[in-house]
Each structure stands twice: as C-alpha cells, then as structure tokens.
Amino acid sequence: PMGKREEAIKDACSLAPDARTEEQIQAIVDFLEGPAREIEFLKTLDKFQQRTLCKVMSLQSHEKGDTIFKVGDRGDKYYIILLGSVSVQVPEPTCPSGIHPQRCTCPNRPLQSPFYLQKGSGFGELALQDDAPRAATIITCENADFLTITRDHYEKYAGKLHKRFIEQRVNFLRRCPLILQALQQGIVNPADLAAMANYLNEKSLNGNQVVVRQGDEVQSVIFVRSGSLAMLKLVEVDGKESRRQRSTVVEKRSSKDWVRPEVRQ
C-alpha cells in the first residue's frame, strides 16, 4: 500500500528537478535512508551525491508481468523499487553446448529459477558505469513503481569521483590471489569485479575482535584491506570426535590474502 511518503515522492518526481522543493527532495532522501538504506551501491555515494541525485531522479511505473529489461539488453538506468516487487533471473552458468568449460558466453542460455527483490531494493547499477549488456532479466511480480537514475545524471553529479572510488576497489580486488587466479582462468571477468566492487561493504575493527566463529552460517566474503587477522581452527588430533581432544591452530592472514572464501547470499 502507498503511504504518505511514497505519495510525496511520486508528487516530487512528477515535477521538473528545478521545481522540486527542499521538502520534496528530503522525502526522497528519507526513503533512501529508510527502506533503501541497505542498498550497497548507494552506500558508496556520499551524502551530497545522494541528495543531488534525489533532485533529478525520475519515476517509472509498470504493471504486473512487465519486463523491465532482459539479459543482453543495453541499458543506461539504475532502478530503486519504490513500491512492488520484481523477479530476477540470470542465465545458467553451465554451457549448453559444452564448448565453454569455465565461463559460458553462449546466447539464449536457459535462465535459473528466479529470486525476488522487494521495496527498497535496487538493481542495474553497472549500466551507470559502462555500456555492458544487462546480466539478468527483470520482471515485475505486481504493479510497481521505480525511482530511476540515468547514466547522464550519474556522470554529471557523481560519476568522476565515484568511478575513481570504484576503480580503487577493483584494483584492490585484483591484488587478491584467488581473484587474480579466477581472472586468469576465465571464471570471472572485469565486469564481475566491477559488480563486486559496487557491493563491498567496509568495516573497521579494533584489536582482539572476533570477526567470525567456526561453524557460523556463511553470509559474506571477507577481504582484509589493511592489518592482519589470526585464524583459529579446532582440529582433531587423534581422529576421535571428543571436543576435549581437539587443539587450536593459529594462522596469520595479511591484507594480501582472501580471508574467508564464502559466497554472498
């Protein structure tokens, strides 16, 4: 259901950017800092860049079952779900013809089972940074409204500084041994690194803090940008299952290592 905030945002987006009041722009900012606060791409923009883009965002409405874009389409927009939900489908990673052992580039590959994005989620950020084809097919699950940012507006109000920031992250990822190995083997490509760079979430820790515990559910990949971590692991010393007969192994990991090779959920 549409609340007062969503109504105010739709009213604001119906006006030309210069005609929007500070209160209307603030309504969009509040949405980004509220329901959309977990969008990693927005977190990489500073407050001034976010507010400036809020002034020029457009509203795009679709009915249930509409295709927003398909795999392989060229795009120049980033979408934030204001109301509604969408399904996301990406191609199967395996090659249907068997000619690509690592990364398949065959057209018309079957799509995987969809996952879903709800209000406050965003998609399509790579279209703001280059002209690479879309990597997923997006279809509305219900009537939906989207806030959109065009590539022209992104480049005008945030592009140079933000692109430099993303490039720094990509260069950092390239220095990680397993990422470099995956690039050399064709498992990932530069577009994958750019996507990963947009979704990195930075966190600073003090000494003697526990980052993860053995047995925790895997939820993220952790890279060490500076400093070092000690990795402690319980191992069996005599093949028995008794916890009392386990010892602790300590291994140092530096900022050059991939600390926890996990898959982002």
N, C-alpha and C positions, 0 to 999 in steps of 0.2 A: 504494500500500500504506500501511496505517496504521502509524505509528511510535509510540514511547513518548510523545512529546509530544502527538500527536493523541489517544491513549488517555487521557492525563491531562486534556486539555481536555474530552473528552466526559464523563469522570467528574465533572469540576468542574461542567459545565453541567447534569448530572442532579440537582444539589443546589440547594436554595434559596440565594439570594445570601448570606444571613447564615450559612449553614452551610459556605461555602467557606473553605478555609484560605488563608493567605497564599501558600503554595507552589503551590496550585492556581490562584490568581489570577495568580501570576507566570508560570505555564505559558502562560496566555492572552496576557499581556503579551509574553512571549518570541516567541510566534507573530506578534504584530503588529509586533514589531521585527525579525523574521526574514523569513519568506516573504511577509508582508503589508507590508513596510516601504516599498514603492513606491506604496502607495495614497495619492493626493494628499489625499483628504478627511481621512484620519487625521492627516496631517502638519499640518493646520490646527488640530488639537486639542493642547493642552499635555499634558505627561506625567501630571499629576494627573487631568485629564479622561479621558484614555485608561484609566488604571488603574481609575478609578471605574466607567467603562462596562464594563470587563472583569469587574467583580464582578457585574454584572447581565445580561450577555449570555446569550442562550438558544441552544440547539442546535435546528436544524431539518433533518430528513433527508428526502431524496426519492429515488425510483427513477429509472432511466433513462427519458427521454421525458416526465417530468412537466413541466407548465407552471408555473413559479413565479409569473409574472403576465403579463398581456397588455397591449398598447397600449390606453390608455384606462381601465384599472383604477385604482381609488383604493387607495392604499397607506399604510401607516404603519410600514414596516420598512426597515432597511438591511441588506444581506446581505454577508458576507465568506465566500469559499469556503475551507472548511477542508480538504475532500477532494473530488476530482472536477473537473468542468468543465461549462460551460454555453455554449449558443449565444445570441447576441444579434442580434435583427432589429429594425430601425427602418423606418418607412414610407418609401416612395419620396418624394423631395421634390417631384417634378412633379405637377401637378394632373391627375387622370384625366379630368376634365370640361372642363378648360381655362379655368375661370372665375376661378382664382386665379393671376395672373401671377407673384407673388412667393412668398408663403408659403401653402401649401395646408392647409386645415383640414377637408377632406372626410373623412367616416368611411369605414372599410373600404378605405383605400388599400392597394395591394399592398406587401408587405414586400421590402426589399432582401435581397441574399444575406447570410447570417449571418457574423458574426465571432465569435471564441471567447475566453472567459475561463477561466483555469486557477486552480489552487490559489494562494491568496494575493491574489487579485483581489477587488474589491468593486464593488457596484452598488446603485442605488436610493437614493442619499443625499438626493435632493431631497424624498423622502417624509418625511424627518425635519423639514423646514423649512416645508413648506406642504402643502396638500391638492390640489395639481395632479395631473392624471391621469398615469399612467405613460406614458413616451415610447417604450418598447421592449417587445418580447416576449422573455421569457427562458425557455429550455427546457433541461433537463438533458441532457447528452450521455452520461452514465453515472450510476450510483448516486453520490449526492453528499451531503455534509454542509455545513451553513452555520452560521456564527455570526451571530446577528441582534441588532440594536439597535432597540428600538421608539421611536416618537416620544415617548411619555410619559417613557421613561427619558432620552432625549436632552434633552428640555426641562427635566427635573428636575436633571440632573447637568452639562449642558454648554450648554444652549440659549441662555440670555440672552447670555453673553459671546461664544459662538461666532457667534450670529446677528449681533451687533453687528460682529464681525470681518468676516463675510461681507458685511454691508451696506456697510462701508467699502470693500471691494474692488469691489463693484458700483458704488458712486458714483465710484470711480476710473475704472472701465471706461467709464462714461457720459461722462466728460470726454474720452475719446479720439475724435478727429474721425471716423474711419472707423466706429467702433462707433455713435456718435451718428447718423451718416448711415444706417447699416444699420437702426437702430431706427426712424428716420423713414420709411424706405422699406418697413418691414414685413418685412425679410429676417430679422431676429432679434426676439425678444420678451423681456420681463423674465425669464421662466423660463430662457431661454438664457443670459442674463447671470449668473443665479444659478448655473447649472451651470458656466459658465466660471470664476466666482469660486471655486468649490469646487476647481477643478483647477489654479489658478495655483500656481506653484512659485517662491518668492522666492530671489533670489541677489544677493549684493553683490560688486562688482568694484572693484579699485583702478585707478588711472590707467594708461593705456598697455597694458591687457589687450585681447587680441583676443577678441571675442565670437563672431563667425562669420567665415568666409572665403568670398569669392566662389567659387561652384562647389560649396560644401558641399551635401550632401543635406538637403532641408527636413525638419525634425523637430519644430519648435515655432513658436509665435508669441511674439515678444519685445516687451514693453512697458517703457518707461522711466518709473519712478516718480519718481526724483529724479536730478539731474545731467544730463549730456548725453553723446552719442556722436558720433564722427566717422565718417561713412560714406564709405569709399574704394571707387571702382569703376574697373576698367580699361575704357577705351573706345577704339574705333578712331578714328584721326584722319584717315585718308585712304582708308578703305574696304578696305584690304588686311588680310590675315589675320596678317601678321607681328607677333609679340609685341613686336618691337623698336620698332615704330611705334605703340605704344599709350601713352597717357598716363594719369595718375591724376587723378580728380575727387574733391574732398573736399567733403562736405556735412555740416553740423551738424544733429543731431536732438536735440530737447529732451524733457523729461519730458511735454510735451503731445502728442507725436507717437506714432503707431504705428510702431515702428521697422522691424519685419520682418513684413510681412503674409503669414504662412505658415499652412498648415493643420496642426493637430495630427494626428499619425498614430495 
